[in-house]
């Protein structure tokens, strides 16, 4: 049986709804205020990207241990690119919505965590590009 696109989209929508419920539960248990929708979406996108990066790292590590690295290059690259897309969406959404909700009476700077998230996104993008390079010529040297 072939999966068609509407079924996949419905599955992803249900997965997104469940993931935002989990993030809302943990976020509301840590804070004394009820978070806004954009805060939940930003946190869910960042955590989703981090989870994909962790899975890509584990797949890469397992491929090194098994000895068949070449077979796992493309899936790891796709996972890293997907994580970069999620993280860039959240890192663009966060300052836009933050500035809309806060009345800027003074100049606001984002703390070091925002810069760290951009750094992780850039390094993930670089890793994805490196996994896309032709590994056939370099496999012999390892």
MDTraj code that builds the backbone (N, CA, C; nanometers):
import mdtraj as md
import numpy as np

residues = "UNK UNK UNK UNK UNK UNK UNK UNK UNK UNK UNK UNK UNK UNK UNK UNK UNK UNK UNK UNK UNK UNK UNK UNK UNK UNK UNK UNK UNK UNK UNK UNK UNK UNK UNK UNK UNK UNK UNK UNK UNK UNK UNK UNK UNK UNK UNK UNK UNK UNK UNK UNK UNK UNK UNK UNK UNK UNK UNK UNK UNK UNK UNK UNK UNK UNK UNK UNK UNK UNK UNK UNK UNK UNK UNK UNK UNK UNK UNK UNK UNK UNK UNK UNK UNK UNK UNK UNK UNK UNK UNK UNK UNK UNK UNK UNK UNK UNK UNK UNK UNK UNK UNK UNK UNK UNK UNK UNK UNK UNK UNK UNK UNK UNK UNK UNK UNK UNK UNK UNK UNK UNK UNK UNK UNK UNK UNK UNK UNK UNK UNK UNK UNK UNK UNK UNK UNK UNK UNK UNK UNK UNK".split()
xyz = np.array([
    [0.0836, -0.1181, 0.0000],
    [0.0000, 0.0000, 0.0000],
    [0.0880, 0.1243, 0.0000],
    [0.0499, 0.2199, -0.0767],
    [0.1288, 0.3422, -0.0924],
    [0.0723, 0.4520, -0.0024],
    [0.1621, 0.5191, 0.0657],
    [0.1190, 0.6335, 0.1468],
    [0.1011, 0.7533, 0.0556],
    [-0.0123, 0.8159, 0.0628],
    [-0.0323, 0.9340, -0.0185],
    [-0.0045, 1.0587, 0.0645],
    [0.0120, 1.1678, -0.0030],
    [0.0536, 1.2930, 0.0595],
    [-0.0453, 1.3421, 0.1657],
    [-0.1770, 1.3348, 0.1455],
    [-0.2678, 1.3817, 0.2527],
    [-0.2530, 1.3033, 0.3830],
    [-0.2293, 1.1743, 0.3723],
    [-0.2113, 1.0952, 0.4939],
    [-0.0833, 1.1342, 0.5660],
    [0.0209, 1.1595, 0.4904],
    [0.1468, 1.2026, 0.5516],
    [0.1297, 1.3385, 0.6173],
    [0.0595, 1.4296, 0.5506],
    [0.0378, 1.5628, 0.6083],
    [-0.0480, 1.5557, 0.7342],
    [-0.1479, 1.4706, 0.7346],
    [-0.2297, 1.4539, 0.8546],
    [-0.1486, 1.3948, 0.9690],
    [-0.0617, 1.3008, 0.9371],
    [0.0248, 1.2428, 1.0395],
    [0.1181, 1.3485, 1.0975],
    [0.1788, 1.4305, 1.0102],
    [0.2694, 1.5350, 1.0577],
    [0.1952, 1.6405, 1.1387],
    [0.0730, 1.6736, 1.1007],
    [-0.0052, 1.7710, 1.1770],
    [-0.0382, 1.7166, 1.3156],
    [-0.0743, 1.5896, 1.3229],
    [-0.1009, 1.5287, 1.4535],
    [0.0237, 1.5211, 1.5388],
    [0.1363, 1.4916, 1.4739],
    [0.2632, 1.4875, 1.5462],
    [0.3002, 1.6251, 1.5989],
    [0.2769, 1.7303, 1.5182],
    [0.3050, 1.8666, 1.5615],
    [0.2160, 1.9048, 1.6795],
    [0.0881, 1.8697, 1.6735],
    [-0.0042, 1.9024, 1.7827],
    [0.0373, 1.8329, 1.9116],
    [0.0768, 1.7082, 1.9013],
    [0.1200, 1.6342, 2.0210],
    [0.2491, 1.6927, 2.0769],
    [0.3415, 1.7289, 1.9891],
    [0.4682, 1.7854, 2.0342],
    [0.4474, 1.9195, 2.1035],
    [0.3578, 2.0042, 2.0496],
    [0.3324, 2.1334, 2.1151],
    [0.2618, 2.1144, 2.2489],
    [0.1789, 2.0092, 2.2626],
    [0.1180, 1.9810, 2.3926],
    [0.2238, 1.9441, 2.4957],
    [0.3204, 1.8633, 2.4557],
    [0.4273, 1.8234, 2.5470],
    [0.5106, 1.9451, 2.5873],
    [0.5449, 2.0293, 2.4894],
    [0.6233, 2.1500, 2.5192],
    [0.5440, 2.2427, 2.6099],
    [0.4144, 2.2576, 2.5849],
    [0.3302, 2.3430, 2.6687],
    [0.3252, 2.2908, 2.8114],
    [0.3162, 2.1601, 2.8290],
    [0.3130, 2.1020, 2.9627],
    [0.4411, 2.1329, 3.0391],
    [0.5573, 2.1087, 2.9769],
    [0.6834, 2.1349, 3.0453],
    [0.7074, 2.2838, 3.0657],
    [0.6688, 2.3659, 2.9659],
    [0.6913, 2.5088, 2.9756],
    [0.6039, 2.5710, 3.0836],
    [0.4786, 2.5266, 3.0926],
    [0.3885, 2.5838, 3.1936],
    [0.4218, 2.5342, 3.3338],
    [0.4835, 2.4160, 3.3456],
    [0.5218, 2.3691, 3.4781],
    [0.6457, 2.4411, 3.5292],
    [0.7259, 2.4968, 3.4382],
    [0.8458, 2.5683, 3.4803],
    [0.8206, 2.7158, 3.5059],
    [0.7193, 2.7717, 3.4441],
    [0.6937, 2.9158, 3.4543],
    [0.5638, 2.9411, 3.5301],
    [0.5542, 3.0627, 3.5810],
    [0.4348, 3.1003, 3.6547],
    [0.3310, 3.1684, 3.5663],
    [0.3644, 3.1953, 3.4431],
    [0.2702, 3.2584, 3.3518],
    [0.2380, 3.1622, 3.2379],
    [0.1252, 3.1881, 3.1736],
    [0.0843, 3.1041, 3.0618],
    [0.1542, 3.1544, 2.9358],
    [0.2304, 3.0691, 2.8676],
    [0.3066, 3.1161, 2.7514],
    [0.2156, 3.1472, 2.6327],
    [0.2625, 3.2364, 2.5485],
    [0.1902, 3.2713, 2.4273],
    [0.2132, 3.1647, 2.3207],
    [0.1301, 3.1677, 2.2184],
    [0.1401, 3.0656, 2.1127],
    [0.2740, 3.0716, 2.0400],
    [0.3237, 3.1917, 2.0129],
    [0.4495, 3.2020, 1.9415],
    [0.5660, 3.1519, 2.0268],
    [0.5559, 3.1660, 2.1585],
    [0.6608, 3.1130, 2.2450],
    [0.6628, 2.9601, 2.2412],
    [0.5454, 2.9007, 2.2398],
    [0.5362, 2.7553, 2.2313],
    [0.5894, 2.7075, 2.0965],
    [0.5514, 2.7774, 1.9886],
    [0.5973, 2.7382, 1.8551],
    [0.7488, 2.7526, 1.8430],
    [0.8040, 2.8607, 1.8971],
    [0.9481, 2.8802, 1.8912],
    [1.0214, 2.7718, 1.9679],
    [0.9741, 2.7422, 2.0858],
    [1.0377, 2.6383, 2.1663],
    [1.0236, 2.5014, 2.1015],
    [0.9069, 2.4735, 2.0445],
    [0.8871, 2.3444, 1.9785],
    [0.9766, 2.3300, 1.8559],
    [0.9915, 2.4363, 1.7788],
    [1.0786, 2.4304, 1.6619],
    [1.2248, 2.4109, 1.7026],
    [1.2687, 2.4822, 1.8052],
    [1.4069, 2.4661, 1.8511],
    [1.4324, 2.3270, 1.9077],
    [1.3406, 2.2778, 1.9886],
    [1.3577, 2.1440, 2.0447],
    [1.3474, 2.0361, 1.9374],
    [1.2602, 2.0570, 1.8399],
    [1.2518, 1.9626, 1.7283],
    [1.3804, 1.9586, 1.6479],
    [1.4375, 2.0753, 1.6206],
    [1.5660, 2.0795, 1.5511],
    [1.6774, 2.0157, 1.6310],
    [1.6773, 2.0403, 1.7619],
    [1.7793, 1.9790, 1.8474],
    [1.7646, 1.8275, 1.8512],
    [1.6408, 1.7785, 1.8538],
    [1.6186, 1.6334, 1.8539],
    [1.6650, 1.5711, 1.7229],
    [1.6399, 1.6388, 1.6111],
    [1.6849, 1.5867, 1.4816],
    [1.8369, 1.5858, 1.4747],
    [1.9014, 1.6893, 1.5283],
    [2.0478, 1.6926, 1.5298],
    [2.1027, 1.5793, 1.6155],
    [2.0400, 1.5542, 1.7286],
    [2.0843, 1.4440, 1.8140],
    [2.0693, 1.3095, 1.7428],
    [1.9583, 1.2897, 1.6739],
    [1.9382, 1.1653, 1.5986],
    [2.0411, 1.1535, 1.4869],
    [2.0698, 1.2652, 1.4166],
    [2.1704, 1.2623, 1.3103],
    [2.3082, 1.2289, 1.3672],
    [2.3392, 1.2834, 1.4836],
    [2.4665, 1.2519, 1.5482],
    [2.4752, 1.1034, 1.5823],
    [2.3669, 1.0491, 1.6376],
    [2.3675, 0.9070, 1.6732],
    [2.3774, 0.8179, 1.5504],
    [2.3091, 0.8542, 1.4422],
    [2.3187, 0.7762, 1.3182],
    [2.4608, 0.7829, 1.2629],
    [2.5214, 0.9009, 1.2656],
    [2.6601, 0.9144, 1.2207],
    [2.7565, 0.8346, 1.3065],
    [2.7347, 0.8367, 1.4369],
    [2.8209, 0.7613, 1.5276],
    [2.8055, 0.6107, 1.5073],
    [2.6830, 0.5655, 1.4906],
    [2.6588, 0.4231, 1.4649],
    [2.7189, 0.3817, 1.3307],
    [2.7111, 0.4698, 1.2299],
    [2.7684, 0.4355, 1.0993],
    [2.9202, 0.4235, 1.1058],
    [2.9832, 0.5015, 1.1919],
    [3.1278, 0.4891, 1.2095],
    [3.1614, 0.3581, 1.2793],
    [3.0817, 0.3225, 1.3792],
    [3.1068, 0.1979, 1.4523],
    [3.0812, 0.0749, 1.3663],
    [2.9790, 0.0806, 1.2812],
    [2.9461, -0.0340, 1.1967],
    [3.0471, -0.0467, 1.0832],
    [3.0974, 0.0662, 1.0351],
    [3.1960, 0.0638, 0.9283],
    [3.1390, 0.0915, 0.7910],
    [3.0137, 0.1253, 0.7810],
    [2.9522, 0.1562, 0.6510],
    [2.9090, 0.3023, 0.6490],
    [3.0070, 0.3904, 0.6543],
    [2.9760, 0.5337, 0.6612],
    [2.9093, 0.5861, 0.5363],
    [2.9519, 0.5358, 0.4213],
    [2.9029, 0.5896, 0.2948],
    [2.7512, 0.5726, 0.2799],
    [2.6965, 0.4676, 0.3359],
    [2.5536, 0.4407, 0.3231],
    [2.4698, 0.5422, 0.4010],
    [2.5258, 0.6010, 0.5056],
    [2.4495, 0.6907, 0.5914],
    [2.4759, 0.8388, 0.5651],
    [2.5544, 0.8723, 0.4638],
    [2.5835, 1.0126, 0.4370],
    [2.4585, 1.0913, 0.4008],
    [2.3805, 1.0387, 0.3079],
    [2.2629, 1.1119, 0.2613],
    [2.1563, 1.1281, 0.3699],
    [2.1208, 1.0231, 0.4473],
    [2.0201, 1.0444, 0.5521],
    [2.0638, 1.1442, 0.6591],
    [2.1910, 1.1418, 0.6954],
    [2.2390, 1.2376, 0.7958],
    [2.2340, 1.3792, 0.7400],
    [2.2719, 1.3957, 0.6131],
    [2.2663, 1.5292, 0.5512],
    [2.1230, 1.5807, 0.5451],
    [2.0279, 1.4948, 0.5098],
    [1.8871, 1.5361, 0.5037],
    [1.8362, 1.5746, 0.6427],
    [1.8740, 1.4963, 0.7439],
    [1.8315, 1.5296, 0.8803],
    [1.8907, 1.6627, 0.9255],
    [2.0165, 1.6871, 0.8928],
    [2.0778, 1.8139, 0.9333],
    [2.0144, 1.9323, 0.8613],
    [1.9844, 1.9171, 0.7319],
    [1.9172, 2.0258, 0.6606],
    [1.7773, 2.0509, 0.7179],
    [1.7058, 1.9453, 0.7541],
    [1.5728, 1.9619, 0.8148],
    [1.5844, 2.0345, 0.9484],
    [1.6857, 2.0007, 1.0268],
    [1.7052, 2.0681, 1.1552],
    [1.7394, 2.2150, 1.1345],
    [1.8188, 2.2445, 1.0328],
    [1.8544, 2.3842, 1.0047],
    [1.7295, 2.4637, 0.9665],
    [1.6422, 2.4047, 0.8870],
    [1.5187, 2.4745, 0.8476],
    [1.4332, 2.5040, 0.9707],
    [1.4171, 2.4060, 1.0589],
    [1.3377, 2.4277, 1.1801],
    [1.3996, 2.5359, 1.2685],
    [1.5303, 2.5313, 1.2847],
    [1.5955, 2.6279, 1.3724],
    [1.5937, 2.7683, 1.3146],
    [1.6131, 2.7813, 1.1841],
    [1.6080, 2.9148, 1.1232],
    [1.4675, 2.9729, 1.1361],
    [1.3658, 2.8906, 1.1166],
    [1.2275, 2.9389, 1.1337],
    [1.2054, 2.9908, 1.2751],
    [1.2533, 2.9169, 1.3741],
    [1.2322, 2.9612, 1.5123],
    [1.3157, 3.0842, 1.5453],
    [1.4368, 3.0917, 1.4913],
    [1.5231, 3.2056, 1.5227],
    [1.4829, 3.3326, 1.4499],
    [1.4061, 3.3205, 1.3448],
    [1.3503, 3.4391, 1.2792],
    [1.2179, 3.4776, 1.3446],
    [1.1397, 3.3770, 1.3846],
    [1.0111, 3.4027, 1.4488],
    [1.0282, 3.4710, 1.5842],
    [1.1273, 3.4286, 1.6612],
    [1.1426, 3.4784, 1.7983],
    [1.1603, 3.6302, 1.8063],
    [1.2569, 3.6919, 1.7377],
    [1.2706, 3.8379, 1.7557],
    [1.1544, 3.9176, 1.6990],
    [1.0941, 3.8672, 1.5911],
    [0.9811, 3.9394, 1.5327],
    [0.8644, 3.9453, 1.6310],
    [0.8273, 3.8312, 1.6869],
    [0.7150, 3.8279, 1.7798],
    [0.7495, 3.8905, 1.9147],
    [0.8748, 3.8803, 1.9561],
    [0.9162, 3.9409, 2.0821],
    [0.9040, 4.0927, 2.0755],
    [0.9480, 4.1511, 1.9661],
    [0.9416, 4.2966, 1.9504],
    [0.7958, 4.3426, 1.9386],
    [0.7092, 4.2591, 1.8798],
    [0.5674, 4.2952, 1.8708],
    [0.4993, 4.2958, 2.0068],
    [0.5395, 4.2049, 2.0962],
    [0.4694, 4.1932, 2.2243],
    [0.5259, 4.2846, 2.3323],
    [0.6492, 4.3263, 2.3205],
    [0.7122, 4.4100, 2.4226],
    [0.7151, 4.5532, 2.3726],
    [0.6725, 4.6454, 2.4570],
    [0.6835, 4.7863, 2.4194],
    [0.8285, 4.8289, 2.4414],
    [0.8920, 4.8655, 2.3332],
    [1.0343, 4.8970, 2.3385],
    [1.0545, 5.0408, 2.3859],
    [1.0769, 5.0577, 2.5150],
    [1.1092, 5.1895, 2.5689],
    [1.2593, 5.2093, 2.5745],
    [1.3326, 5.1006, 2.5828],
    [1.4785, 5.1057, 2.5792],
    [1.5254, 5.0084, 2.4730],
    [1.6534, 5.0136, 2.4423],
    [1.7118, 4.9238, 2.3434],
    [1.7267, 4.7852, 2.4049],
    [1.6670, 4.6868, 2.3412],
    [1.6736, 4.5500, 2.3917],
    [1.7776, 4.4708, 2.3133],
    [1.8617, 4.4027, 2.3850],
    [1.9539, 4.3095, 2.3225],
    [1.9136, 4.1692, 2.3641],
    [1.9324, 4.0762, 2.2739],
    [1.9062, 3.9378, 2.3076],
    [2.0291, 3.8830, 2.3788],
    [2.0069, 3.7913, 2.4700],
    [2.1186, 3.7412, 2.5495],
    [2.2027, 3.6429, 2.4688],
    [2.3002, 3.5821, 2.5334],
    [2.3963, 3.4959, 2.4659],
    [2.3324, 3.3685, 2.4123],
    [2.2191, 3.3265, 2.4664],
    [2.1530, 3.2061, 2.4192],
    [2.1046, 3.2185, 2.2754],
    [2.0611, 3.3396, 2.2368],
    [2.0162, 3.3613, 2.0995],
    [2.1332, 3.3472, 2.0030],
    [2.2467, 3.4043, 2.0395],
    [2.3662, 3.3902, 1.9567],
    [2.4174, 3.2473, 1.9519],
    [2.4066, 3.1770, 2.0636],
    [2.4471, 3.0370, 2.0675],
    [2.3592, 2.9520, 1.9761],
    [2.2312, 2.9823, 1.9721],
    [2.1401, 2.9090, 1.8836],
    [2.1741, 2.9350, 1.7371],
    [2.2088, 3.0601, 1.7033],
    [2.2502, 3.0886, 1.5663],
    [2.3811, 3.0167, 1.5332],
    [2.4719, 3.0117, 1.6287],
    [2.5975, 2.9395, 1.6065],
    [2.5737, 2.7918, 1.5827],
    [2.4867, 2.7306, 1.6604],
    [2.4550, 2.5890, 1.6414],
    [2.3895, 2.5655, 1.5057],
    [2.3055, 2.6582, 1.4634],
    [2.2402, 2.6454, 1.3331],
    [2.3415, 2.6546, 1.2200],
    [2.4344, 2.7475, 1.2312],
    [2.5369, 2.7632, 1.1278],
    [2.6275, 2.6399, 1.1223],
    [2.6655, 2.5864, 1.2378],
    [2.7483, 2.4661, 1.2391],
    [2.6722, 2.3457, 1.1839],
    [2.5434, 2.3364, 1.2105],
    [2.4629, 2.2268, 1.1548],
    [2.4542, 2.2383, 1.0033],
    [2.4409, 2.3604, 0.9544],
    [2.4381, 2.3818, 0.8098],
    [2.5716, 2.3427, 0.7473],
    [2.6800, 2.3791, 0.8125],
    [2.8120, 2.3398, 0.7632],
    [2.8309, 2.1892, 0.7637],
    [2.7827, 2.1222, 0.8691],
    [2.7906, 1.9769, 0.8739],
    [2.7098, 1.9114, 0.7641],
    [2.5923, 1.9671, 0.7350],
    [2.5090, 1.9122, 0.6277],
    [2.5776, 1.9275, 0.4927],
    [2.6421, 2.0417, 0.4716],
    [2.7149, 2.0613, 0.3458],
    [2.8312, 1.9631, 0.3359],
    [2.9028, 1.9421, 0.4454],
    [3.0132, 1.8467, 0.4425],
    [2.9653, 1.7050, 0.4155],
    [2.8489, 1.6681, 0.4662],
    [2.7948, 1.5357, 0.4379],
    [2.7475, 1.5230, 0.2939],
    [2.7231, 1.6347, 0.2259],
    [2.6808, 1.6299, 0.0859],
    [2.7977, 1.6185, -0.0111],
    [2.9194, 1.6435, 0.0351],
    [3.0350, 1.6325, -0.0534],
    [3.0541, 1.4884, -0.0985],
    [3.1224, 1.4707, -0.2076],
    [3.1429, 1.3365, -0.2634],
    [3.2415, 1.2595, -0.1757],
    [3.1945, 1.1617, -0.1018],
    [3.2831, 1.0922, -0.0092],
    [3.3593, 0.9760, -0.0719],
    [3.3326, 0.9419, -0.1968],
    [3.3948, 0.8244, -0.2571],
    [3.5463, 0.8400, -0.2691],
    [3.5917, 0.9604, -0.2946],
    [3.7347, 0.9826, -0.3098],
    [3.8076, 0.9851, -0.1762],
    [3.7377, 1.0143, -0.0684],
    [3.8034, 1.0319, 0.0608],
    [3.7896, 0.9107, 0.1521],
    [3.7067, 0.8150, 0.1138],
    [3.6804, 0.6985, 0.1995],
    [3.8061, 0.6126, 0.2182],
    [3.8936, 0.6100, 0.1193],
    [4.0125, 0.5262, 0.1240],
    [4.1124, 0.5733, 0.2294],
    [4.1091, 0.7017, 0.2612],
    [4.2076, 0.7568, 0.3542],
    [4.1734, 0.7275, 0.4997],
    [4.0507, 0.6881, 0.5265],
    [4.0103, 0.6609, 0.6634],
    [4.0325, 0.5168, 0.6912],
])
top = md.Topology()
chain = top.add_chain()
for i, resn in enumerate(residues, 1):
    res = top.add_residue(resn, chain, resSeq=i)
    for name in ("N", "CA", "C"):
        top.add_atom(name, md.element.get_by_symbol(name[0]), res)
traj = md.Trajectory(xyz[None], top)
